[in-house]
Amino acid sequence: MPSFSPCGRINQVAPKAIFDSVRYVMFRWGFIGTFRADNGAPFGEPTRQALSPLNLCLRAFGIRVKLNPPRSPRKNAKVERNQGTTARWADPAQCEDYLDLQKKLNQAVLDQRENYPTRTCKNKTRSEHFPELFAKPKQFHVEDFDLKRVFEFLAKGSWQRKVSREGTTHMFGKNYQVGYRHKHKTVTVTFEKESQSWAFKDERGNLLNTINADNISEINIRDLSFGQ
């Protein structure tokens, strides 16, 4: 039996723990303007019919979240290769416990950054080739959270939903009553940033209902939850 049991998949890690790690990276290396991630949880949603609270929280801080297409690891090839190299160097299966694993991960990252020259860096180490990483970076500030960025982003999207036999449909963690007479219809949902509401339209574009998007609130986005 192993002496420790880390999560086997990233979607098993609590979103708050992931956000804390992202925030630490930004405090250490500076503000990240674009964050590229897998299309699955916790940053995305495989069907692309919703967005995760973590995704929207990062956008509230002005961070663009770029999701890879489904089953397309080549779209993020450098990161995939880097993860493989780090895993081989740290060799988690041989670690005694999580402290030993963390120690070896830290050493692997240090070696890749400061001790390992590469052809892509013109036979220099990454720290030598990218000295700007060690210069004064753009700072990340927790007070830069702005929910208007989320509203602007949501206003650019649209989502397809099937109305249930009870006349409801599910949007971002909450059921909304579109209307019993619209049961079984396929509707298109858009976000109205001026009124901060969801607009439900039929296949011809006729407005069926407009409902306040009360789950898209600052407290829910900060808490990485859409609430109920």
Rosetta constraint file for C-alpha pairs under 8 A:
AtomPair CA 2 CA 97 HARMONIC 8.00 0.50
AtomPair CA 3 CA 96 HARMONIC 6.75 0.50
AtomPair CA 3 CA 97 HARMONIC 5.71 0.50
AtomPair CA 4 CA 97 HARMONIC 5.63 0.50
AtomPair CA 4 CA 98 HARMONIC 6.33 0.50
AtomPair CA 6 CA 98 HARMONIC 7.99 0.50
AtomPair CA 7 CA 12 HARMONIC 6.08 0.50
AtomPair CA 7 CA 13 HARMONIC 6.62 0.50
AtomPair CA 8 CA 12 HARMONIC 7.34 0.50
AtomPair CA 9 CA 13 HARMONIC 7.39 0.50
AtomPair CA 10 CA 41 HARMONIC 7.70 0.50
AtomPair CA 10 CA 42 HARMONIC 7.42 0.50
AtomPair CA 11 CA 40 HARMONIC 7.75 0.50
AtomPair CA 11 CA 41 HARMONIC 5.23 0.50
AtomPair CA 11 CA 42 HARMONIC 5.50 0.50
AtomPair CA 13 CA 17 HARMONIC 6.96 0.50
AtomPair CA 13 CA 18 HARMONIC 7.08 0.50
AtomPair CA 14 CA 18 HARMONIC 6.61 0.50
AtomPair CA 15 CA 19 HARMONIC 6.12 0.50
AtomPair CA 15 CA 42 HARMONIC 6.41 0.50
AtomPair CA 15 CA 54 HARMONIC 6.60 0.50
AtomPair CA 15 CA 224 HARMONIC 6.92 0.50
AtomPair CA 16 CA 20 HARMONIC 6.08 0.50
AtomPair CA 16 CA 223 HARMONIC 7.85 0.50
AtomPair CA 16 CA 224 HARMONIC 6.94 0.50
AtomPair CA 17 CA 21 HARMONIC 6.34 0.50
AtomPair CA 18 CA 22 HARMONIC 6.28 0.50
AtomPair CA 19 CA 23 HARMONIC 6.04 0.50
AtomPair CA 19 CA 54 HARMONIC 7.30 0.50
AtomPair CA 20 CA 24 HARMONIC 6.12 0.50
AtomPair CA 21 CA 25 HARMONIC 6.29 0.50
AtomPair CA 22 CA 26 HARMONIC 6.38 0.50
AtomPair CA 23 CA 27 HARMONIC 6.20 0.50
AtomPair CA 24 CA 28 HARMONIC 6.07 0.50
AtomPair CA 25 CA 29 HARMONIC 5.84 0.50
AtomPair CA 25 CA 30 HARMONIC 7.34 0.50
AtomPair CA 26 CA 30 HARMONIC 4.47 0.50
AtomPair CA 26 CA 31 HARMONIC 5.05 0.50
AtomPair CA 26 CA 32 HARMONIC 6.44 0.50
AtomPair CA 26 CA 139 HARMONIC 7.57 0.50
AtomPair CA 26 CA 140 HARMONIC 6.10 0.50
AtomPair CA 27 CA 31 HARMONIC 7.43 0.50
AtomPair CA 27 CA 139 HARMONIC 7.05 0.50
AtomPair CA 27 CA 140 HARMONIC 6.19 0.50
AtomPair CA 29 CA 133 HARMONIC 6.94 0.50
AtomPair CA 29 CA 134 HARMONIC 7.79 0.50
AtomPair CA 29 CA 137 HARMONIC 6.67 0.50
AtomPair CA 30 CA 137 HARMONIC 4.91 0.50
AtomPair CA 30 CA 138 HARMONIC 5.22 0.50
AtomPair CA 30 CA 139 HARMONIC 5.08 0.50
AtomPair CA 30 CA 140 HARMONIC 6.07 0.50
AtomPair CA 31 CA 137 HARMONIC 7.23 0.50
AtomPair CA 31 CA 138 HARMONIC 5.46 0.50
AtomPair CA 31 CA 139 HARMONIC 5.45 0.50
AtomPair CA 31 CA 140 HARMONIC 4.84 0.50
AtomPair CA 32 CA 63 HARMONIC 6.54 0.50
AtomPair CA 33 CA 62 HARMONIC 7.12 0.50
AtomPair CA 33 CA 63 HARMONIC 5.02 0.50
AtomPair CA 33 CA 64 HARMONIC 6.19 0.50
AtomPair CA 34 CA 63 HARMONIC 5.55 0.50
AtomPair CA 34 CA 64 HARMONIC 4.59 0.50
AtomPair CA 34 CA 65 HARMONIC 5.92 0.50
AtomPair CA 34 CA 66 HARMONIC 6.91 0.50
AtomPair CA 35 CA 63 HARMONIC 6.71 0.50
AtomPair CA 35 CA 64 HARMONIC 5.99 0.50
AtomPair CA 35 CA 65 HARMONIC 4.82 0.50
AtomPair CA 35 CA 66 HARMONIC 5.99 0.50
AtomPair CA 36 CA 65 HARMONIC 5.86 0.50
AtomPair CA 36 CA 66 HARMONIC 4.64 0.50
AtomPair CA 36 CA 67 HARMONIC 5.81 0.50
AtomPair CA 36 CA 68 HARMONIC 7.28 0.50
AtomPair CA 36 CA 76 HARMONIC 7.85 0.50
AtomPair CA 37 CA 43 HARMONIC 6.65 0.50
AtomPair CA 37 CA 44 HARMONIC 7.85 0.50
AtomPair CA 37 CA 65 HARMONIC 7.27 0.50
AtomPair CA 37 CA 66 HARMONIC 6.36 0.50
AtomPair CA 37 CA 67 HARMONIC 5.12 0.50
AtomPair CA 37 CA 68 HARMONIC 6.26 0.50
AtomPair CA 38 CA 43 HARMONIC 7.10 0.50
AtomPair CA 38 CA 44 HARMONIC 6.94 0.50
AtomPair CA 38 CA 67 HARMONIC 5.63 0.50
AtomPair CA 38 CA 68 HARMONIC 5.30 0.50
AtomPair CA 38 CA 69 HARMONIC 7.82 0.50
AtomPair CA 38 CA 70 HARMONIC 7.89 0.50
AtomPair CA 39 CA 43 HARMONIC 6.83 0.50
AtomPair CA 39 CA 44 HARMONIC 4.66 0.50
AtomPair CA 39 CA 45 HARMONIC 5.86 0.50
AtomPair CA 39 CA 46 HARMONIC 5.61 0.50
AtomPair CA 39 CA 67 HARMONIC 5.03 0.50
AtomPair CA 39 CA 68 HARMONIC 5.40 0.50
AtomPair CA 39 CA 69 HARMONIC 6.40 0.50
AtomPair CA 39 CA 70 HARMONIC 6.16 0.50
AtomPair CA 40 CA 44 HARMONIC 4.68 0.50
AtomPair CA 40 CA 45 HARMONIC 4.73 0.50
AtomPair CA 40 CA 46 HARMONIC 4.90 0.50
AtomPair CA 41 CA 45 HARMONIC 5.58 0.50
AtomPair CA 41 CA 46 HARMONIC 7.55 0.50
AtomPair CA 41 CA 52 HARMONIC 7.26 0.50
AtomPair CA 42 CA 52 HARMONIC 6.45 0.50
AtomPair CA 42 CA 54 HARMONIC 6.64 0.50
AtomPair CA 42 CA 55 HARMONIC 7.78 0.50
AtomPair CA 43 CA 51 HARMONIC 7.85 0.50
AtomPair CA 43 CA 52 HARMONIC 5.93 0.50
AtomPair CA 43 CA 54 HARMONIC 5.87 0.50
AtomPair CA 43 CA 55 HARMONIC 5.11 0.50
AtomPair CA 43 CA 65 HARMONIC 7.94 0.50
AtomPair CA 43 CA 67 HARMONIC 7.90 0.50
AtomPair CA 44 CA 48 HARMONIC 7.47 0.50
AtomPair CA 44 CA 50 HARMONIC 7.96 0.50
AtomPair CA 44 CA 51 HARMONIC 5.87 0.50
AtomPair CA 44 CA 52 HARMONIC 5.64 0.50
AtomPair CA 44 CA 55 HARMONIC 6.71 0.50
AtomPair CA 44 CA 67 HARMONIC 6.83 0.50
AtomPair CA 45 CA 49 HARMONIC 7.16 0.50
AtomPair CA 45 CA 50 HARMONIC 6.21 0.50
AtomPair CA 45 CA 51 HARMONIC 6.09 0.50
AtomPair CA 45 CA 52 HARMONIC 6.69 0.50
AtomPair CA 46 CA 70 HARMONIC 6.88 0.50
AtomPair CA 49 CA 159 HARMONIC 5.89 0.50
AtomPair CA 49 CA 160 HARMONIC 7.07 0.50
AtomPair CA 50 CA 159 HARMONIC 7.53 0.50
AtomPair CA 50 CA 171 HARMONIC 7.49 0.50
AtomPair CA 50 CA 172 HARMONIC 6.25 0.50
AtomPair CA 51 CA 55 HARMONIC 6.56 0.50
AtomPair CA 51 CA 56 HARMONIC 7.21 0.50
AtomPair CA 51 CA 172 HARMONIC 7.21 0.50
AtomPair CA 52 CA 56 HARMONIC 6.53 0.50
AtomPair CA 53 CA 57 HARMONIC 5.97 0.50
AtomPair CA 53 CA 220 HARMONIC 7.93 0.50
AtomPair CA 53 CA 221 HARMONIC 5.78 0.50
AtomPair CA 53 CA 224 HARMONIC 4.77 0.50
AtomPair CA 53 CA 225 HARMONIC 5.58 0.50
AtomPair CA 53 CA 226 HARMONIC 6.55 0.50
AtomPair CA 54 CA 58 HARMONIC 6.25 0.50
AtomPair CA 54 CA 221 HARMONIC 7.56 0.50
AtomPair CA 54 CA 224 HARMONIC 5.57 0.50
AtomPair CA 55 CA 59 HARMONIC 6.44 0.50
AtomPair CA 55 CA 65 HARMONIC 6.52 0.50
AtomPair CA 56 CA 60 HARMONIC 6.19 0.50
AtomPair CA 56 CA 150 HARMONIC 6.14 0.50
AtomPair CA 56 CA 221 HARMONIC 6.76 0.50
AtomPair CA 57 CA 61 HARMONIC 6.80 0.50
AtomPair CA 57 CA 150 HARMONIC 7.94 0.50
AtomPair CA 57 CA 221 HARMONIC 5.45 0.50
AtomPair CA 57 CA 222 HARMONIC 6.24 0.50
AtomPair CA 57 CA 224 HARMONIC 6.84 0.50
AtomPair CA 58 CA 62 HARMONIC 6.70 0.50
AtomPair CA 58 CA 63 HARMONIC 5.32 0.50
AtomPair CA 58 CA 64 HARMONIC 7.35 0.50
AtomPair CA 58 CA 65 HARMONIC 7.36 0.50
AtomPair CA 59 CA 63 HARMONIC 4.74 0.50
AtomPair CA 59 CA 64 HARMONIC 5.80 0.50
AtomPair CA 59 CA 65 HARMONIC 6.98 0.50
AtomPair CA 59 CA 149 HARMONIC 6.47 0.50
AtomPair CA 59 CA 150 HARMONIC 6.18 0.50
AtomPair CA 60 CA 145 HARMONIC 5.23 0.50
AtomPair CA 60 CA 146 HARMONIC 5.03 0.50
AtomPair CA 60 CA 147 HARMONIC 5.39 0.50
AtomPair CA 60 CA 148 HARMONIC 7.35 0.50
AtomPair CA 60 CA 149 HARMONIC 5.31 0.50
AtomPair CA 60 CA 150 HARMONIC 5.56 0.50
AtomPair CA 61 CA 142 HARMONIC 7.79 0.50
AtomPair CA 61 CA 144 HARMONIC 5.74 0.50
AtomPair CA 61 CA 145 HARMONIC 4.62 0.50
AtomPair CA 61 CA 146 HARMONIC 6.35 0.50
AtomPair CA 61 CA 149 HARMONIC 7.90 0.50
AtomPair CA 62 CA 144 HARMONIC 7.98 0.50
AtomPair CA 62 CA 145 HARMONIC 7.72 0.50
AtomPair CA 62 CA 146 HARMONIC 7.95 0.50
AtomPair CA 62 CA 149 HARMONIC 6.99 0.50
AtomPair CA 68 CA 72 HARMONIC 6.61 0.50
AtomPair CA 68 CA 73 HARMONIC 7.57 0.50
AtomPair CA 68 CA 75 HARMONIC 6.32 0.50
AtomPair CA 68 CA 76 HARMONIC 7.33 0.50
AtomPair CA 69 CA 75 HARMONIC 7.74 0.50
AtomPair CA 72 CA 76 HARMONIC 7.95 0.50
AtomPair CA 73 CA 77 HARMONIC 6.17 0.50
AtomPair CA 73 CA 80 HARMONIC 7.04 0.50
AtomPair CA 74 CA 80 HARMONIC 7.97 0.50
AtomPair CA 76 CA 80 HARMONIC 6.31 0.50
AtomPair CA 77 CA 81 HARMONIC 6.09 0.50
AtomPair CA 78 CA 82 HARMONIC 6.06 0.50
AtomPair CA 79 CA 83 HARMONIC 6.10 0.50
AtomPair CA 80 CA 84 HARMONIC 6.35 0.50
AtomPair CA 81 CA 85 HARMONIC 6.20 0.50
AtomPair CA 82 CA 86 HARMONIC 6.11 0.50
AtomPair CA 83 CA 87 HARMONIC 6.11 0.50
AtomPair CA 84 CA 88 HARMONIC 6.26 0.50
AtomPair CA 85 CA 89 HARMONIC 6.18 0.50
AtomPair CA 86 CA 90 HARMONIC 5.99 0.50
AtomPair CA 86 CA 105 HARMONIC 7.00 0.50
AtomPair CA 86 CA 108 HARMONIC 5.98 0.50
AtomPair CA 86 CA 109 HARMONIC 7.05 0.50
AtomPair CA 87 CA 91 HARMONIC 5.61 0.50
AtomPair CA 87 CA 92 HARMONIC 6.85 0.50
AtomPair CA 89 CA 104 HARMONIC 7.87 0.50
AtomPair CA 89 CA 105 HARMONIC 7.94 0.50
AtomPair CA 89 CA 108 HARMONIC 6.04 0.50
AtomPair CA 90 CA 101 HARMONIC 6.93 0.50
AtomPair CA 90 CA 104 HARMONIC 5.04 0.50
AtomPair CA 90 CA 105 HARMONIC 5.41 0.50
AtomPair CA 90 CA 107 HARMONIC 7.98 0.50
AtomPair CA 90 CA 108 HARMONIC 6.21 0.50
AtomPair CA 91 CA 95 HARMONIC 7.01 0.50
AtomPair CA 92 CA 101 HARMONIC 6.00 0.50
AtomPair CA 95 CA 100 HARMONIC 5.62 0.50
AtomPair CA 95 CA 101 HARMONIC 5.46 0.50
AtomPair CA 96 CA 100 HARMONIC 5.94 0.50
AtomPair CA 96 CA 101 HARMONIC 7.49 0.50
AtomPair CA 97 CA 101 HARMONIC 6.35 0.50
AtomPair CA 98 CA 102 HARMONIC 6.05 0.50
AtomPair CA 99 CA 103 HARMONIC 6.18 0.50
AtomPair CA 100 CA 104 HARMONIC 6.29 0.50
AtomPair CA 101 CA 105 HARMONIC 6.05 0.50
AtomPair CA 102 CA 106 HARMONIC 6.07 0.50
AtomPair CA 103 CA 107 HARMONIC 6.35 0.50
AtomPair CA 104 CA 108 HARMONIC 6.07 0.50
AtomPair CA 105 CA 109 HARMONIC 6.18 0.50
AtomPair CA 106 CA 110 HARMONIC 6.18 0.50
AtomPair CA 107 CA 111 HARMONIC 6.06 0.50
AtomPair CA 108 CA 112 HARMONIC 6.18 0.50
AtomPair CA 109 CA 113 HARMONIC 6.13 0.50
AtomPair CA 110 CA 114 HARMONIC 5.77 0.50
AtomPair CA 110 CA 115 HARMONIC 7.13 0.50
AtomPair CA 111 CA 115 HARMONIC 4.62 0.50
AtomPair CA 111 CA 116 HARMONIC 5.83 0.50
AtomPair CA 112 CA 116 HARMONIC 5.22 0.50
AtomPair CA 112 CA 125 HARMONIC 7.72 0.50
AtomPair CA 112 CA 126 HARMONIC 7.43 0.50
AtomPair CA 113 CA 125 HARMONIC 6.35 0.50
AtomPair CA 113 CA 126 HARMONIC 5.08 0.50
AtomPair CA 113 CA 127 HARMONIC 5.67 0.50
AtomPair CA 114 CA 125 HARMONIC 5.57 0.50
AtomPair CA 114 CA 126 HARMONIC 6.29 0.50
AtomPair CA 114 CA 127 HARMONIC 5.45 0.50
AtomPair CA 114 CA 128 HARMONIC 7.56 0.50
AtomPair CA 115 CA 125 HARMONIC 6.19 0.50
AtomPair CA 116 CA 124 HARMONIC 7.71 0.50
AtomPair CA 116 CA 125 HARMONIC 5.36 0.50
AtomPair CA 116 CA 126 HARMONIC 7.64 0.50
AtomPair CA 117 CA 121 HARMONIC 6.99 0.50
AtomPair CA 117 CA 122 HARMONIC 7.91 0.50
AtomPair CA 117 CA 123 HARMONIC 5.00 0.50
AtomPair CA 117 CA 124 HARMONIC 4.47 0.50
AtomPair CA 117 CA 125 HARMONIC 4.00 0.50
AtomPair CA 117 CA 126 HARMONIC 6.97 0.50
AtomPair CA 118 CA 122 HARMONIC 6.50 0.50
AtomPair CA 118 CA 123 HARMONIC 4.87 0.50
AtomPair CA 118 CA 124 HARMONIC 6.04 0.50
AtomPair CA 118 CA 125 HARMONIC 6.37 0.50
AtomPair CA 118 CA 126 HARMONIC 7.77 0.50
AtomPair CA 119 CA 123 HARMONIC 4.91 0.50
AtomPair CA 119 CA 124 HARMONIC 7.60 0.50
AtomPair CA 121 CA 125 HARMONIC 6.59 0.50
AtomPair CA 121 CA 126 HARMONIC 6.45 0.50
AtomPair CA 121 CA 129 HARMONIC 5.82 0.50
AtomPair CA 122 CA 129 HARMONIC 7.85 0.50
AtomPair CA 124 CA 128 HARMONIC 5.94 0.50
AtomPair CA 124 CA 129 HARMONIC 6.01 0.50
AtomPair CA 125 CA 129 HARMONIC 6.14 0.50
AtomPair CA 126 CA 130 HARMONIC 5.86 0.50
AtomPair CA 127 CA 131 HARMONIC 5.70 0.50
AtomPair CA 127 CA 133 HARMONIC 7.43 0.50
AtomPair CA 127 CA 134 HARMONIC 7.90 0.50
AtomPair CA 131 CA 135 HARMONIC 6.82 0.50
AtomPair CA 132 CA 136 HARMONIC 7.79 0.50
AtomPair CA 132 CA 137 HARMONIC 7.88 0.50
AtomPair CA 133 CA 137 HARMONIC 7.10 0.50
AtomPair CA 140 CA 144 HARMONIC 8.00 0.50
AtomPair CA 146 CA 150 HARMONIC 7.65 0.50
AtomPair CA 147 CA 151 HARMONIC 6.56 0.50
AtomPair CA 147 CA 217 HARMONIC 7.75 0.50
AtomPair CA 147 CA 218 HARMONIC 6.28 0.50
AtomPair CA 148 CA 152 HARMONIC 6.14 0.50
AtomPair CA 149 CA 153 HARMONIC 6.23 0.50
AtomPair CA 150 CA 154 HARMONIC 6.11 0.50
AtomPair CA 151 CA 155 HARMONIC 6.09 0.50
AtomPair CA 151 CA 191 HARMONIC 7.80 0.50
AtomPair CA 151 CA 193 HARMONIC 5.40 0.50
AtomPair CA 151 CA 196 HARMONIC 7.37 0.50
AtomPair CA 152 CA 156 HARMONIC 6.95 0.50
AtomPair CA 152 CA 193 HARMONIC 6.68 0.50
AtomPair CA 153 CA 157 HARMONIC 7.28 0.50
AtomPair CA 154 CA 190 HARMONIC 7.81 0.50
AtomPair CA 154 CA 191 HARMONIC 5.90 0.50
AtomPair CA 154 CA 193 HARMONIC 7.82 0.50
AtomPair CA 155 CA 190 HARMONIC 6.71 0.50
AtomPair CA 155 CA 191 HARMONIC 4.89 0.50
AtomPair CA 155 CA 192 HARMONIC 6.06 0.50
AtomPair CA 155 CA 193 HARMONIC 5.99 0.50
AtomPair CA 156 CA 191 HARMONIC 7.90 0.50
AtomPair CA 157 CA 190 HARMONIC 6.43 0.50
AtomPair CA 157 CA 191 HARMONIC 7.41 0.50
AtomPair CA 158 CA 188 HARMONIC 6.55 0.50
AtomPair CA 158 CA 189 HARMONIC 5.54 0.50
AtomPair CA 158 CA 190 HARMONIC 4.81 0.50
AtomPair CA 158 CA 191 HARMONIC 7.55 0.50
AtomPair CA 159 CA 188 HARMONIC 5.59 0.50
AtomPair CA 159 CA 189 HARMONIC 5.07 0.50
AtomPair CA 159 CA 190 HARMONIC 6.68 0.50
AtomPair CA 160 CA 186 HARMONIC 6.86 0.50
AtomPair CA 160 CA 187 HARMONIC 5.78 0.50
AtomPair CA 160 CA 188 HARMONIC 4.72 0.50
AtomPair CA 160 CA 189 HARMONIC 6.27 0.50
AtomPair CA 161 CA 169 HARMONIC 6.60 0.50
AtomPair CA 161 CA 170 HARMONIC 7.54 0.50
AtomPair CA 161 CA 186 HARMONIC 5.65 0.50
AtomPair CA 161 CA 187 HARMONIC 5.30 0.50
AtomPair CA 161 CA 188 HARMONIC 6.36 0.50
AtomPair CA 161 CA 189 HARMONIC 7.25 0.50
AtomPair CA 162 CA 169 HARMONIC 6.52 0.50
AtomPair CA 162 CA 184 HARMONIC 6.16 0.50
AtomPair CA 162 CA 185 HARMONIC 5.83 0.50
AtomPair CA 162 CA 186 HARMONIC 4.49 0.50
AtomPair CA 162 CA 187 HARMONIC 6.23 0.50
AtomPair CA 163 CA 167 HARMONIC 5.62 0.50
AtomPair CA 163 CA 168 HARMONIC 5.43 0.50
AtomPair CA 163 CA 169 HARMONIC 5.02 0.50
AtomPair CA 163 CA 178 HARMONIC 7.41 0.50
AtomPair CA 163 CA 182 HARMONIC 6.79 0.50
AtomPair CA 163 CA 183 HARMONIC 5.11 0.50
AtomPair CA 163 CA 184 HARMONIC 4.95 0.50
AtomPair CA 163 CA 185 HARMONIC 5.43 0.50
AtomPair CA 163 CA 186 HARMONIC 6.29 0.50
AtomPair CA 163 CA 187 HARMONIC 7.19 0.50
AtomPair CA 164 CA 168 HARMONIC 5.30 0.50
AtomPair CA 164 CA 169 HARMONIC 6.19 0.50
AtomPair CA 164 CA 183 HARMONIC 5.43 0.50
AtomPair CA 164 CA 184 HARMONIC 5.59 0.50
AtomPair CA 165 CA 180 HARMONIC 7.22 0.50
AtomPair CA 165 CA 183 HARMONIC 4.87 0.50
AtomPair CA 165 CA 184 HARMONIC 6.02 0.50
AtomPair CA 166 CA 180 HARMONIC 5.83 0.50
AtomPair CA 166 CA 183 HARMONIC 6.54 0.50
AtomPair CA 167 CA 177 HARMONIC 5.87 0.50
AtomPair CA 167 CA 178 HARMONIC 5.68 0.50
AtomPair CA 167 CA 179 HARMONIC 4.77 0.50
AtomPair CA 167 CA 180 HARMONIC 3.97 0.50
AtomPair CA 167 CA 181 HARMONIC 6.90 0.50
AtomPair CA 167 CA 182 HARMONIC 6.06 0.50
AtomPair CA 167 CA 183 HARMONIC 4.72 0.50
AtomPair CA 167 CA 184 HARMONIC 7.76 0.50
AtomPair CA 168 CA 175 HARMONIC 6.20 0.50
AtomPair CA 168 CA 176 HARMONIC 5.31 0.50
AtomPair CA 168 CA 177 HARMONIC 4.36 0.50
AtomPair CA 168 CA 178 HARMONIC 5.42 0.50
AtomPair CA 168 CA 179 HARMONIC 6.80 0.50
AtomPair CA 168 CA 180 HARMONIC 7.51 0.50
AtomPair CA 168 CA 183 HARMONIC 7.58 0.50
AtomPair CA 169 CA 175 HARMONIC 5.47 0.50
AtomPair CA 169 CA 176 HARMONIC 5.41 0.50
AtomPair CA 169 CA 177 HARMONIC 6.67 0.50
AtomPair CA 169 CA 178 HARMONIC 6.88 0.50
AtomPair CA 170 CA 174 HARMONIC 5.53 0.50
AtomPair CA 170 CA 175 HARMONIC 4.36 0.50
AtomPair CA 170 CA 176 HARMONIC 6.15 0.50
AtomPair CA 171 CA 175 HARMONIC 6.27 0.50
AtomPair CA 171 CA 176 HARMONIC 7.14 0.50
AtomPair CA 172 CA 215 HARMONIC 7.78 0.50
AtomPair CA 172 CA 226 HARMONIC 6.45 0.50
AtomPair CA 173 CA 215 HARMONIC 7.89 0.50
AtomPair CA 173 CA 226 HARMONIC 5.61 0.50
AtomPair CA 173 CA 227 HARMONIC 6.79 0.50
AtomPair CA 173 CA 228 HARMONIC 6.58 0.50
AtomPair CA 174 CA 215 HARMONIC 7.34 0.50
AtomPair CA 174 CA 226 HARMONIC 7.65 0.50
AtomPair CA 174 CA 227 HARMONIC 7.61 0.50
AtomPair CA 174 CA 228 HARMONIC 5.71 0.50
AtomPair CA 176 CA 211 HARMONIC 7.55 0.50
AtomPair CA 178 CA 182 HARMONIC 6.99 0.50
AtomPair CA 178 CA 200 HARMONIC 7.20 0.50
AtomPair CA 178 CA 208 HARMONIC 7.15 0.50
AtomPair CA 178 CA 209 HARMONIC 5.96 0.50
AtomPair CA 179 CA 183 HARMONIC 7.15 0.50
AtomPair CA 179 CA 209 HARMONIC 7.73 0.50
AtomPair CA 185 CA 202 HARMONIC 7.42 0.50
AtomPair CA 186 CA 202 HARMONIC 6.73 0.50
AtomPair CA 186 CA 203 HARMONIC 6.98 0.50
AtomPair CA 187 CA 200 HARMONIC 6.20 0.50
AtomPair CA 187 CA 201 HARMONIC 5.45 0.50
AtomPair CA 187 CA 202 HARMONIC 4.83 0.50
AtomPair CA 187 CA 203 HARMONIC 6.35 0.50
AtomPair CA 188 CA 200 HARMONIC 5.82 0.50
AtomPair CA 188 CA 201 HARMONIC 5.26 0.50
AtomPair CA 188 CA 202 HARMONIC 6.38 0.50
AtomPair CA 188 CA 203 HARMONIC 7.22 0.50
AtomPair CA 189 CA 198 HARMONIC 6.42 0.50
AtomPair CA 189 CA 199 HARMONIC 5.53 0.50
AtomPair CA 189 CA 200 HARMONIC 4.75 0.50
AtomPair CA 189 CA 201 HARMONIC 6.48 0.50
AtomPair CA 190 CA 198 HARMONIC 5.74 0.50
AtomPair CA 190 CA 199 HARMONIC 5.28 0.50
AtomPair CA 190 CA 200 HARMONIC 6.86 0.50
AtomPair CA 191 CA 196 HARMONIC 6.88 0.50
AtomPair CA 191 CA 197 HARMONIC 5.85 0.50
AtomPair CA 191 CA 198 HARMONIC 4.78 0.50
AtomPair CA 191 CA 199 HARMONIC 6.19 0.50
AtomPair CA 192 CA 196 HARMONIC 5.37 0.50
AtomPair CA 192 CA 197 HARMONIC 5.27 0.50
AtomPair CA 192 CA 198 HARMONIC 6.17 0.50
AtomPair CA 192 CA 199 HARMONIC 6.80 0.50
AtomPair CA 193 CA 197 HARMONIC 6.94 0.50
AtomPair CA 195 CA 212 HARMONIC 7.55 0.50
AtomPair CA 196 CA 212 HARMONIC 6.29 0.50
AtomPair CA 196 CA 213 HARMONIC 5.92 0.50
AtomPair CA 196 CA 214 HARMONIC 7.98 0.50
AtomPair CA 197 CA 210 HARMONIC 6.45 0.50
AtomPair CA 197 CA 211 HARMONIC 5.35 0.50
AtomPair CA 197 CA 212 HARMONIC 4.09 0.50
AtomPair CA 197 CA 213 HARMONIC 4.49 0.50
AtomPair CA 197 CA 214 HARMONIC 7.71 0.50
AtomPair CA 198 CA 210 HARMONIC 5.60 0.50
AtomPair CA 198 CA 211 HARMONIC 5.31 0.50
AtomPair CA 198 CA 212 HARMONIC 6.23 0.50
AtomPair CA 198 CA 213 HARMONIC 5.79 0.50
AtomPair CA 199 CA 207 HARMONIC 7.06 0.50
AtomPair CA 199 CA 208 HARMONIC 7.72 0.50
AtomPair CA 199 CA 209 HARMONIC 6.08 0.50
AtomPair CA 199 CA 210 HARMONIC 4.50 0.50
AtomPair CA 199 CA 211 HARMONIC 6.68 0.50
AtomPair CA 200 CA 207 HARMONIC 5.98 0.50
AtomPair CA 200 CA 208 HARMONIC 5.48 0.50
AtomPair CA 200 CA 209 HARMONIC 5.30 0.50
AtomPair CA 200 CA 210 HARMONIC 6.19 0.50
AtomPair CA 201 CA 205 HARMONIC 5.26 0.50
AtomPair CA 201 CA 206 HARMONIC 5.19 0.50
AtomPair CA 201 CA 207 HARMONIC 4.40 0.50
AtomPair CA 201 CA 208 HARMONIC 5.23 0.50
AtomPair CA 201 CA 209 HARMONIC 7.26 0.50
AtomPair CA 202 CA 206 HARMONIC 5.43 0.50
AtomPair CA 202 CA 207 HARMONIC 6.70 0.50
AtomPair CA 202 CA 208 HARMONIC 6.69 0.50
AtomPair CA 215 CA 220 HARMONIC 6.79 0.50
AtomPair CA 215 CA 226 HARMONIC 5.42 0.50
AtomPair CA 215 CA 227 HARMONIC 6.09 0.50
AtomPair CA 215 CA 228 HARMONIC 7.06 0.50
AtomPair CA 216 CA 220 HARMONIC 6.66 0.50
AtomPair CA 216 CA 221 HARMONIC 6.91 0.50
AtomPair CA 216 CA 226 HARMONIC 6.55 0.50
AtomPair CA 217 CA 221 HARMONIC 6.19 0.50
AtomPair CA 218 CA 222 HARMONIC 5.95 0.50
AtomPair CA 219 CA 223 HARMONIC 5.99 0.50
AtomPair CA 220 CA 224 HARMONIC 6.01 0.50
AtomPair CA 220 CA 225 HARMONIC 5.02 0.50
AtomPair CA 220 CA 226 HARMONIC 5.21 0.50
AtomPair CA 220 CA 227 HARMONIC 6.09 0.50
AtomPair CA 221 CA 225 HARMONIC 5.98 0.50
AtomPair CA 221 CA 226 HARMONIC 6.72 0.50
